[in-house]
Amino acid sequence: MDQILNNREIAVTIWTVLFLVWACTNREVRKSIKQVFFAFCNRSILTIYILMASYVYFVIGFLSSVGIWNSGQFKNAIVWLFFVASVELFKASIIHKEEAYFSKSIKGHFKLLIIFEFIVALRSFNLITELIIVPLSALAVLIFTYSKMNDKHQSVEISMSWVLSFLGVCMIGGGLFFIYSNFDKFTQSKTFIDFSMPIILSILLLPYIYLVSVYILYEKILVRVNVYTDNRFYRFYAKTKGLMRFKTDYKNLDSWLAFSCIFDFESRKAISESIVNFKAKEITHH
């Protein structure tokens, strides 16, 4: 088992299992988990995640064909999929609100993964030590996050910040000492691939994240059409007509739907005239 998981990963697994066992004994927690599960089982959400898994599968196939990927990276890919790719997918809805998101994302992956993968996660302590470190670190993060949300607990926030900083320095120090003590092993090609693979996967995932962000953006805008008419054909026609007319100009697409009303979606002619009237209004204002 130690060849598959290091002591830190074993400790995280043990505590996760214990937490899930405890959660299953608590009625309220079980109810919350059930609600989250059913929310996740929404067809649209499942489709996005299944498509992401398929996309990653083809990316791995491409990396394997060029000799970068090997079966030894399977564990790293699974960890990356759950803790990096899934988080990035959750951020897809805010991409268009944040300036230079993709360049910031690439820089962020390099900074985060260099610290986490290359130094912190490179060296784990013995299992007993990890079983103590993991819950203490998680508890400190939870307390810090909670205190940060309330100004009354500013002193607690400062204290937890120092605790987390101390833990971080200790883990980075342990990683750097491990590098110093095992420099020959550290410079092997396998170690380099272990380090670079999450970064490569994260960068190659960005096109898919962008497509999802575009889908979510237009879905939020076009859902208003469903309020204007119950007729499925007119819904399809209005959405198609709007996309063909405004294309990538999602702001004007949104403005057109805000400008329109229920009576503008009673026929194909009314829908087309609604777009013409909106464009005429825009020209008048400019």
C-alpha positions as semicolon CSV with decimal commas, in nm:
position;residue;x (nm);y (nm);z (nm)
1;M;0,000;0,000;0,000
2;D;0,288;0,234;0,072
3;Q;0,394;0,201;-0,294
4;I;0,056;0,329;-0,405
5;L;-0,011;0,590;-0,134
6;N;0,237;0,778;0,082
7;N;0,178;0,820;0,456
8;R;0,008;1,157;0,415
9;E;-0,237;1,018;0,162
10;I;-0,304;0,717;0,385
11;A;-0,372;0,951;0,680
12;V;-0,609;1,164;0,471
13;T;-0,789;0,848;0,355
14;I;-0,826;0,718;0,712
15;W;-0,963;1,047;0,846
16;T;-1,196;1,084;0,546
17;V;-1,339;0,736;0,603
18;L;-1,384;0,808;0,976
19;F;-1,560;1,136;0,895
20;L;-1,794;0,964;0,648
21;V;-1,876;0,693;0,903
22;W;-1,955;0,962;1,161
23;A;-2,159;1,158;0,904
24;C;-2,371;0,852;0,827
25;T;-2,465;0,821;1,195
26;N;-2,594;1,181;1,211
27;R;-2,945;1,229;1,071
28;E;-2,904;1,598;0,978
29;V;-2,569;1,539;0,810
30;R;-2,715;1,242;0,620
31;K;-2,997;1,464;0,502
32;S;-2,753;1,733;0,384
33;I;-2,536;1,477;0,204
34;K;-2,847;1,337;0,035
35;Q;-2,946;1,685;-0,086
36;V;-2,596;1,750;-0,221
37;F;-2,595;1,409;-0,391
38;F;-2,928;1,469;-0,566
39;A;-2,816;1,819;-0,667
40;F;-2,498;1,672;-0,817
41;C;-2,706;1,410;-1,001
42;N;-2,871;1,689;-1,201
43;R;-2,848;1,591;-1,567
44;S;-2,667;1,908;-1,674
45;I;-2,406;1,883;-1,397
46;L;-2,346;1,512;-1,458
47;T;-2,311;1,575;-1,832
48;I;-2,045;1,842;-1,775
49;Y;-1,845;1,613;-1,543
50;I;-1,877;1,311;-1,771
51;L;-1,762;1,521;-2,066
52;M;-1,469;1,649;-1,857
53;A;-1,367;1,293;-1,767
54;S;-1,390;1,197;-2,136
55;Y;-1,185;1,503;-2,235
56;V;-0,917;1,417;-1,978
57;Y;-0,916;1,057;-2,104
58;F;-0,837;1,175;-2,459
59;V;-0,575;1,420;-2,326
60;I;-0,404;1,135;-2,140
61;G;-0,421;0,927;-2,459
62;F;-0,247;1,209;-2,646
63;L;0,022;1,245;-2,376
64;S;0,077;0,870;-2,383
65;S;0,119;0,872;-2,762
66;V;0,396;1,134;-2,737
67;G;0,571;0,943;-2,457
68;I;0,497;1,181;-2,168
69;W;0,232;0,975;-1,988
70;N;0,284;0,636;-1,822
71;S;0,074;0,414;-1,595
72;G;0,274;0,531;-1,292
73;Q;0,095;0,867;-1,322
74;F;-0,250;0,715;-1,266
75;K;-0,266;0,805;-0,896
76;N;-0,149;1,162;-0,959
77;A;-0,413;1,199;-1,232
78;I;-0,694;1,080;-1,003
79;V;-0,584;1,320;-0,725
80;W;-0,556;1,603;-0,979
81;L;-0,902;1,524;-1,122
82;F;-1,073;1,548;-0,783
83;F;-0,880;1,831;-0,620
84;V;-0,774;2,053;-0,911
85;A;-0,990;1,987;-1,217
86;S;-1,316;1,978;-1,019
87;V;-1,232;2,307;-0,846
88;E;-1,152;2,471;-1,181
89;L;-1,483;2,347;-1,318
90;F;-1,667;2,515;-1,030
91;K;-1,497;2,843;-1,125
92;A;-1,620;2,823;-1,485
93;S;-1,921;3,045;-1,413
94;I;-1,705;3,343;-1,311
95;I;-1,447;3,331;-1,591
96;H;-1,614;3,606;-1,796
97;K;-1,631;3,834;-1,492
98;E;-1,260;3,810;-1,416
99;E;-1,008;3,991;-1,632
100;A;-0,718;3,783;-1,774
101;Y;-0,853;3,472;-1,599
102;F;-0,659;3,217;-1,804
103;S;-0,318;3,382;-1,771
104;K;-0,378;3,417;-1,397
105;S;-0,491;3,054;-1,381
106;I;-0,176;2,927;-1,553
107;K;0,046;3,133;-1,322
108;G;-0,156;3,015;-1,023
109;H;-0,115;2,650;-1,117
110;F;0,261;2,693;-1,143
111;K;0,286;2,870;-0,807
112;L;0,049;2,634;-0,625
113;L;0,180;2,311;-0,772
114;I;0,546;2,405;-0,731
115;I;0,487;2,452;-0,359
116;F;0,244;2,166;-0,308
117;E;0,365;1,896;-0,547
118;F;0,734;1,971;-0,562
119;I;0,806;2,050;-0,198
120;V;0,520;1,984;0,044
121;A;0,377;1,663;-0,103
122;L;0,719;1,529;-0,198
123;R;0,805;1,430;0,156
124;S;0,562;1,275;0,404
125;F;0,636;1,191;0,767
126;N;0,571;0,861;0,941
127;L;0,207;0,751;0,960
128;I;0,153;0,842;1,329
129;T;0,284;1,194;1,267
130;E;0,066;1,234;0,957
131;L;-0,241;1,110;1,149
132;I;-0,181;1,398;1,392
133;I;-0,086;1,663;1,135
134;V;-0,379;1,607;0,896
135;P;-0,670;1,672;1,139
136;L;-0,485;1,956;1,313
137;S;-0,419;2,126;0,980
138;A;-0,781;2,076;0,870
139;L;-0,911;2,211;1,202
140;A;-0,681;2,515;1,182
141;V;-0,802;2,590;0,827
142;L;-1,168;2,560;0,930
143;I;-1,121;2,788;1,233
144;F;-0,925;3,039;1,023
145;T;-1,194;3,040;0,752
146;Y;-1,478;3,080;1,003
147;S;-1,302;3,358;1,199
148;K;-1,223;3,542;0,875
149;M;-1,596;3,566;0,803
150;N;-1,664;3,747;1,130
151;D;-1,486;4,067;1,240
152;K;-1,552;3,979;1,604
153;H;-1,305;3,693;1,579
154;Q;-1,015;3,891;1,432
155;S;-0,779;3,786;1,713
156;V;-0,859;3,420;1,641
157;E;-0,798;3,482;1,269
158;I;-0,453;3,627;1,345
159;S;-0,366;3,338;1,577
160;M;-0,475;3,075;1,322
161;S;-0,284;3,260;1,051
162;W;0,033;3,220;1,257
163;V;-0,044;2,852;1,324
164;L;-0,099;2,781;0,955
165;S;0,215;2,973;0,863
166;F;0,413;2,767;1,115
167;L;0,272;2,440;0,978
168;G;0,347;2,553;0,625
169;V;0,706;2,644;0,709
170;C;0,756;2,306;0,883
171;M;0,621;2,112;0,584
172;I;0,817;2,314;0,330
173;G;1,126;2,279;0,550
174;G;1,075;1,904;0,565
175;G;1,040;1,891;0,188
176;L;1,353;2,099;0,129
177;F;1,551;1,883;0,372
178;F;1,431;1,574;0,188
179;I;1,547;1,727;-0,142
180;Y;1,887;1,805;0,010
181;S;1,925;1,454;0,153
182;N;1,807;1,277;-0,163
183;F;1,925;1,507;-0,438
184;D;2,021;1,224;-0,676
185;K;1,674;1,070;-0,651
186;F;1,519;1,413;-0,676
187;T;1,679;1,487;-1,013
188;Q;1,555;1,164;-1,176
189;S;1,325;1,197;-1,476
190;K;1,038;1,024;-1,291
191;T;1,041;1,294;-1,024
192;F;1,030;1,562;-1,291
193;I;0,734;1,392;-1,464
194;D;0,555;1,356;-1,127
195;F;0,598;1,729;-1,076
196;S;0,511;1,845;-1,427
197;M;0,214;1,617;-1,501
198;P;-0,045;1,808;-1,289
199;I;0,069;2,135;-1,448
200;I;0,046;1,989;-1,800
201;L;-0,300;1,845;-1,731
202;S;-0,420;2,175;-1,581
203;I;-0,305;2,377;-1,883
204;L;-0,454;2,128;-2,131
205;L;-0,784;2,138;-1,937
206;L;-0,825;2,515;-1,993
207;P;-0,988;2,485;-2,340
208;Y;-1,257;2,261;-2,192
209;I;-1,308;2,497;-1,896
210;Y;-1,348;2,783;-2,143
211;L;-1,612;2,595;-2,344
212;V;-1,802;2,514;-2,024
213;S;-1,784;2,879;-1,916
214;V;-1,929;2,988;-2,252
215;Y;-2,208;2,729;-2,221
216;I;-2,294;2,841;-1,866
217;L;-2,289;3,210;-1,966
218;Y;-2,523;3,165;-2,263
219;E;-2,744;2,923;-2,069
220;K;-2,795;3,190;-1,799
221;I;-2,883;3,449;-2,062
222;L;-3,108;3,234;-2,282
223;V;-3,305;3,081;-1,994
224;R;-3,511;3,403;-1,997
225;V;-3,665;3,288;-2,326
226;N;-3,844;3,010;-2,136
227;V;-4,030;3,276;-1,936
228;Y;-4,147;3,458;-2,249
229;T;-4,310;3,155;-2,417
230;D;-4,422;2,800;-2,336
231;N;-4,404;2,696;-2,700
232;R;-4,100;2,471;-2,750
233;F;-4,059;2,563;-3,114
234;Y;-4,064;2,937;-3,041
235;R;-3,815;2,883;-2,759
236;F;-3,580;2,702;-2,994
237;Y;-3,635;2,960;-3,270
238;A;-3,574;3,259;-3,039
239;K;-3,256;3,109;-2,894
240;T;-3,122;3,012;-3,238
241;K;-3,215;3,349;-3,390
242;G;-3,053;3,535;-3,101
243;L;-2,732;3,332;-3,124
244;M;-2,712;3,377;-3,501
245;R;-2,774;3,753;-3,477
246;F;-2,551;3,841;-3,181
247;K;-2,294;3,556;-3,204
248;T;-2,021;3,627;-2,945
249;D;-2,175;3,958;-2,837
250;Y;-2,333;3,809;-2,525
251;K;-2,386;4,150;-2,362
252;N;-2,617;4,266;-2,641
253;L;-2,785;3,925;-2,644
254;D;-2,864;3,975;-2,277
255;S;-2,977;4,334;-2,341
256;W;-3,209;4,218;-2,622
257;L;-3,383;3,970;-2,392
258;A;-3,413;4,238;-2,124
259;F;-3,560;4,473;-2,388
260;S;-3,812;4,216;-2,512
261;C;-4,138;4,108;-2,349
262;I;-4,379;3,813;-2,361
263;F;-4,570;3,951;-2,663
264;D;-4,247;3,958;-2,867
265;F;-4,230;3,577;-2,861
266;E;-4,577;3,489;-2,995
267;S;-4,453;3,410;-3,348
268;R;-4,139;3,386;-3,560
269;K;-4,219;3,724;-3,713
270;A;-4,257;3,884;-3,368
271;I;-3,924;3,740;-3,255
272;S;-3,743;3,870;-3,565
273;E;-3,908;4,212;-3,528
274;S;-3,803;4,222;-3,163
275;I;-3,438;4,190;-3,267
276;V;-3,480;4,455;-3,539
277;N;-3,646;4,697;-3,293
278;F;-3,371;4,639;-3,039
279;K;-3,097;4,708;-3,296
280;A;-3,281;5,023;-3,408
281;K;-3,295;5,141;-3,045
282;E;-2,923;5,076;-3,006
283;I;-2,842;5,274;-3,319
284;T;-3,062;5,564;-3,195
285;H;-2,888;5,575;-2,858
286;H;-2,544;5,575;-3,020
